Amino acid sequence: MLHAAPSAFSGEVEIGVEPLFDFLAEEYSTLFRGSCASAFQAPHWLAGLHTRLAPELGAHQHTVTVRAKADGKLLAVFPFVRQSTAGILILQPADFGLCDRNEPVASRETLEMLAAFPEHITRLAAALGRPDLLLMRKVWEGSFDIIRLFPGARAWNAPNSAYRCETGDEFAGWKQDLRKKFTKELDRLQRQTARDIGTYQHRVVTDPNEIKLAFEFLRLARLGRHKGDVLEDDRFYEFYRDYAIEGAQTGESITYASFVDGYPVAVLFGLAGDGEFHAVLIGADFGKLSRQSTGIQLLYRVVQMRIAQGYTVFDMGLGDPGYKAHFRPRKIRVHNVTRPMTPTGHAAAFIYNRTKPLKNLIKGLLPNVH
């Protein structure tokens, strides 16, 4: 991640709730750059989740901040929202099912400081208010142990793991680690497609109109392939599309696409606000070009492009579909952390973590609690 080294601080801190906190303010951008947070906590991404999606989904901003008492310097941000459905009040990160990773925005040093003093733990607990349940989903193994800040919380294995390719800085070297039959077939398909069908090109898409075209293709390509696919909901589709256009200018996101004779045949969208690329959405032509494996081909070529640009990590995202195995990624365990705060919260946590049939029921009652 392209974060600057954190600066030390000392003295007393103020911990409280800022319901109108501005994620586009320079103080947050500065904090994020020096934090250990991921692209899913980047300024424009979080601003969009809070100002655009939260109101549409009945969520209310509940940003917990830590500031230096002496000068008000921002030291940590917990980007929580409150959602109440079916009589259950849940406090959770602004995620809405769209984030692959959730964590507080602060340097490791700051988080260690907060965990070391009981008075800070007490103030953090007070800042939560009195929800039924604190729910932190998709906490990656190796992240700061959030339970140290919220005693009484418990981590459970999430249903999906994360997968990252640590490619090194040479494409040829990474390619040698893959199955020769796999890479040889992709190279053959690249040549065959260009020879038999038309010009076959893989590139970053930055023009707003081309991004719109790419997302129209992405939505159609995924239609009916994934039950309850996020792009079937106009609110999420438009959020992703508009963020992709904005992210192309800010650098927070990248849209890659494969084109045959100028028409998209595969699209890969991901976040990049921390300097790494995190694959989020992919769609490919499963019609006349299904034999060309255009989705796999695009992933392969994007890794090649990223390595050429000096990047050595490629995040393939959450979930366990078999195609990821071709790229020999490293598996990272992911946890859901729950801290019940009322009897209702205890019941909800039990259902969410232990009882799959009832979990499906609560997912129906609580939209976007996945």
C-alpha positions in Angstrom: 0.0 0.0 0.0 1.2 3.5 -0.8 0.8 4.9 2.7 3.2 7.3 4.3 4.8 6.5 7.6 2.6 7.5 10.6 3.7 10.2 12.9 3.9 9.7 16.7 1.8 11.7 19.1 1.3 11.9 22.8 -1.2 13.5 25.1 -4.9 13.2 25.8 -7.4 12.4 23.1 -11.1 13.2 22.5 -13.3 10.4 21.3 -16.8 11.1 20.0 -19.3 10.9 17.2 -19.3 13.3 14.2 -22.6 12.6 12.3 -21.7 15.1 9.6 -18.0 14.1 9.2 -16.7 15.0 5.8 -14.7 12.2 4.1 -13.6 14.6 1.4 -11.9 17.0 3.8 -8.1 17.3 3.6 -7.7 16.1 7.1 -9.3 12.7 6.3 -7.2 12.4 3.1 -4.1 13.0 5.2 -5.2 10.5 7.8 -6.0 7.9 5.1 -2.6 8.3 3.4 -0.8 7.6 6.7 -3.1 4.8 7.8 -3.1 1.0 7.4 -6.6 1.0 5.9 -7.4 -0.3 2.4 -8.9 1.2 -0.7 -12.4 0.4 0.7 -11.8 3.2 3.2 -10.5 5.7 0.6 -12.0 9.3 0.7 -14.3 9.4 -2.4 -15.5 5.8 -1.9 -16.6 6.4 1.7 -18.0 9.8 0.9 -20.2 8.1 -1.8 -21.3 5.3 0.5 -22.3 7.9 3.2 -23.9 10.6 1.2 -25.4 8.7 -1.7 -26.2 5.1 -0.6 -26.8 5.5 3.1 -29.9 7.7 2.8 -31.4 5.4 0.1 -30.9 2.4 2.4 -32.2 3.9 5.6 -28.8 4.1 7.2 -27.6 7.0 9.3 -24.0 8.2 9.6 -22.4 7.5 13.0 -18.7 8.3 12.4 -16.6 7.8 15.5 -13.5 9.9 15.6 -10.4 10.2 17.7 -8.7 13.6 17.9 -5.8 15.0 19.8 -7.2 17.1 22.6 -4.5 19.8 22.3 -5.1 20.8 18.7 -8.0 18.7 17.3 -5.8 16.7 15.0 -7.6 13.8 13.5 -6.0 10.5 14.6 -8.5 7.8 13.9 -11.9 7.3 12.2 -14.4 4.5 12.5 -16.8 4.9 9.6 -19.9 3.4 11.2 -23.5 3.7 10.2 -26.7 2.8 12.1 -29.4 0.7 10.4 -32.6 -0.3 12.1 -34.8 -3.0 10.5 -37.3 -5.4 12.0 -36.7 -3.8 15.4 -32.9 -4.6 15.4 -30.5 -1.7 15.6 -27.1 -2.6 14.1 -24.0 -0.4 14.1 -21.6 -1.4 11.3 -19.1 0.0 8.9 -20.5 1.8 5.9 -20.4 -1.2 3.7 -23.9 -2.1 2.3 -22.4 -5.3 0.9 -20.0 -3.5 -1.4 -16.8 -3.5 0.5 -14.3 -6.4 0.5 -12.5 -5.2 3.7 -13.5 -3.2 6.7 -11.2 -1.7 9.3 -10.6 1.5 11.3 -8.7 4.3 9.5 -5.6 5.0 11.6 -2.0 4.1 11.8 -1.1 0.9 13.5 0.7 3.0 16.2 -2.6 4.9 17.0 -4.6 1.7 17.2 -2.0 0.2 19.6 -2.2 3.4 21.7 -6.0 3.2 21.9 -5.9 -0.5 22.9 -3.3 0.2 25.6 -5.4 2.5 27.8 -8.6 1.4 29.5 -10.0 4.9 29.5 -9.8 5.0 25.7 -11.6 1.6 25.5 -14.3 3.0 27.8 -14.7 6.2 25.6 -14.9 4.1 22.4 -17.7 2.0 24.0 -19.6 5.1 25.0 -19.3 6.5 21.4 -21.0 3.5 20.0 -24.3 4.5 21.7 -26.6 1.7 22.5 -27.2 -0.4 19.4 -28.4 -4.0 19.7 -25.3 -5.2 17.8 -21.9 -4.0 16.7 -21.1 -5.9 13.5 -17.8 -5.6 11.7 -17.8 -7.9 8.7 -14.9 -8.8 6.4 -12.0 -8.2 8.7 -8.9 -9.7 7.1 -6.5 -11.9 8.9 -3.4 -9.9 9.6 -5.3 -6.7 10.2 -5.2 -5.0 13.6 -7.2 -7.1 16.1 -10.4 -5.0 16.4 -11.5 -7.1 19.5 -8.8 -5.3 21.5 -10.7 -2.1 21.1 -14.2 -3.6 21.7 -13.9 -6.1 24.5 -16.8 -8.6 24.5 -16.6 -8.9 20.7 -15.9 -12.2 19.1 -14.5 -13.1 15.7 -16.1 -15.8 13.5 -14.9 -17.2 10.2 -16.6 -15.5 7.3 -18.1 -17.7 4.5 -15.6 -16.3 2.0 -11.9 -15.9 2.0 -9.8 -13.3 0.2 -7.3 -14.2 -2.6 -4.2 -12.2 -3.4 -1.5 -12.8 -6.1 1.9 -11.8 -5.0 3.4 -11.6 -8.5 6.9 -10.2 -8.0 8.2 -7.6 -10.3 8.7 -9.7 -13.5 5.9 -11.1 -15.5 8.0 -13.9 -17.0 8.9 -15.1 -13.5 5.2 -15.0 -12.3 4.1 -16.7 -15.5 6.5 -19.6 -14.8 4.8 -20.2 -11.5 1.5 -20.9 -13.3 0.6 -24.1 -15.1 2.3 -24.1 -18.5 -0.8 -25.6 -20.1 -2.9 -22.7 -18.7 -0.6 -19.9 -20.0 0.0 -21.6 -23.3 -3.7 -21.8 -23.9 -4.3 -18.2 -23.0 -1.5 -17.1 -25.4 -3.1 -19.3 -28.1 -6.5 -17.8 -27.6 -5.1 -14.3 -27.8 -3.6 -15.0 -31.2 -6.6 -16.9 -32.4 -9.1 -14.3 -31.5 -7.1 -11.5 -33.2 -6.7 -13.7 -36.3 -10.2 -15.1 -36.7 -12.5 -12.5 -35.1 -10.8 -9.1 -35.1 -8.5 -6.7 -33.3 -8.2 -8.0 -29.6 -7.1 -5.2 -27.2 -6.9 -5.0 -23.4 -6.7 -1.6 -21.8 -7.7 0.9 -19.1 -10.9 2.7 -19.8 -11.0 6.4 -18.7 -13.4 8.2 -21.0 -16.8 8.7 -19.2 -18.8 7.5 -22.2 -16.6 4.4 -22.6 -17.0 3.6 -18.9 -20.8 3.9 -19.3 -20.6 1.5 -22.2 -18.3 -0.9 -20.2 -20.8 -0.9 -17.3 -23.8 -1.5 -19.6 -21.9 -4.6 -20.9 -20.9 -5.6 -17.4 -24.5 -5.6 -16.2 -25.7 -7.6 -19.2 -22.9 -10.1 -19.0 -23.7 -10.8 -15.4 -27.5 -10.9 -15.8 -28.8 -14.2 -14.6 -25.4 -15.7 -13.8 -25.4 -14.7 -10.1 -28.5 -15.0 -8.0 -29.3 -11.6 -6.5 -26.4 -9.9 -8.3 -25.7 -6.5 -7.0 -25.9 -4.9 -10.4 -29.5 -5.9 -10.8 -30.3 -3.1 -8.3 -30.3 0.2 -10.0 -29.1 2.0 -6.9 -25.9 -0.1 -6.7 -25.4 -0.2 -10.5 -25.5 3.6 -10.8 -23.3 4.0 -7.7 -20.6 1.7 -9.2 -20.8 3.3 -12.6 -20.6 6.9 -11.4 -17.8 6.0 -9.0 -15.9 4.4 -11.8 -16.2 7.6 -13.8 -15.1 9.7 -10.8 -12.4 7.2 -9.8 -10.8 7.3 -13.3 -10.0 11.0 -12.5 -9.0 10.6 -8.8 -7.1 7.4 -9.2 -9.3 5.6 -6.6 -10.6 3.1 -9.1 -9.7 1.5 -12.4 -11.9 0.0 -15.1 -10.2 -2.4 -17.5 -11.8 -3.8 -20.6 -11.1 -6.1 -23.5 -12.3 -5.0 -26.9 -12.8 -7.0 -30.1 -13.1 -4.6 -33.1 -13.9 -1.8 -30.7 -16.7 -3.5 -28.7 -16.2 -4.7 -25.1 -16.1 -8.4 -24.6 -14.9 -8.4 -21.0 -14.8 -5.8 -18.2 -13.0 -5.7 -14.8 -13.6 -3.0 -12.3 -11.7 -2.5 -9.1 -10.6 -0.1 -6.4 -7.1 1.3 -6.2 -7.2 4.1 -3.6 -4.4 2.5 -1.5 -2.1 1.9 -4.5 -3.0 -1.7 -5.0 -5.7 -3.0 -7.4 -8.6 -4.8 -5.8 -10.8 -6.7 -8.2 -14.5 -6.0 -7.4 -16.7 -6.7 -10.5 -15.9 -8.8 -13.6 -18.1 -9.8 -16.5 -17.3 -11.6 -19.8 -19.0 -12.6 -23.0 -20.5 -16.0 -22.5 -22.1 -16.1 -25.9 -20.3 -16.3 -29.2 -16.9 -15.7 -27.5 -17.4 -18.1 -24.6 -14.6 -20.4 -25.9 -12.2 -17.5 -25.9 -12.3 -17.3 -22.1 -12.4 -13.5 -22.3 -12.8 -13.0 -18.6 -9.8 -15.1 -17.7 -7.9 -13.5 -20.5 -8.6 -10.1 -19.2 -7.4 -11.0 -15.7 -4.2 -12.4 -17.1 -3.5 -9.4 -19.2 -4.3 -7.0 -16.4 -1.8 -8.7 -14.1 0.7 -8.4 -16.9 0.0 -4.6 -17.2 0.2 -4.1 -13.5 3.6 -5.8 -13.2 4.9 -3.7 -16.1 3.8 -0.6 -14.1 5.8 -1.7 -11.1 3.1 -3.3 -9.0 3.7 -6.7 -7.3 0.4 -7.5 -5.7 -3.0 -8.2 -7.3 -6.0 -8.7 -5.1 -8.5 -11.1 -6.8 -11.3 -10.2 -4.3 -13.5 -12.3 -2.0 -15.1 -15.6 -2.9 -13.9 -19.0 -4.0 -14.7 -19.5 -7.6 -12.5 -22.1 -9.2 -11.0 -19.8 -11.9 -8.9 -18.0 -9.2 -6.9 -21.2 -8.6 -5.3 -20.8 -12.1 -3.5 -17.7 -10.8 -2.0 -19.4 -7.7 -3.2 -16.8 -5.3 -2.5 -16.8 -1.5 -5.6 -17.5 0.6 -6.4 -15.0 3.4 -8.9 -15.8 6.0 -11.6 -13.3 6.7 -13.6 -12.8 9.9 -16.9 -11.3 10.9 -16.7 -9.7 14.3 -19.8 -9.2 16.4 -20.4 -7.6 19.8 -23.9 -8.0 21.1 -25.0 -5.2 23.4 -28.6 -6.1 24.2 -30.5 -9.4 24.5 -31.9 -8.7 21.0 -28.3 -8.3 19.8 -27.3 -11.6 21.4 -30.1 -13.4 19.5 -29.2 -11.6 16.2 -25.5 -12.5 16.6 -26.3 -16.1 17.3 -28.5 -16.3 14.2 -25.9 -14.6 12.1 -22.9 -16.6 13.2 -24.2 -20.0 13.9 -27.5 -20.9 12.3 -27.5 -20.9 8.5 -31.2 -21.3 7.9 -32.0 -18.5 10.3 -29.2 -16.5 8.9 -30.9 -16.5 5.5 -34.0 -15.3 7.3 -32.3 -12.4 9.0 -30.6 -11.5 5.7 -34.1 -11.1 4.3 -35.2 -9.0 7.2 -32.0 -6.8 7.2 -31.1 -5.8 3.7 -27.4 -5.6 3.0 -26.4 -7.6 6.1 -24.6 -10.4 4.2 
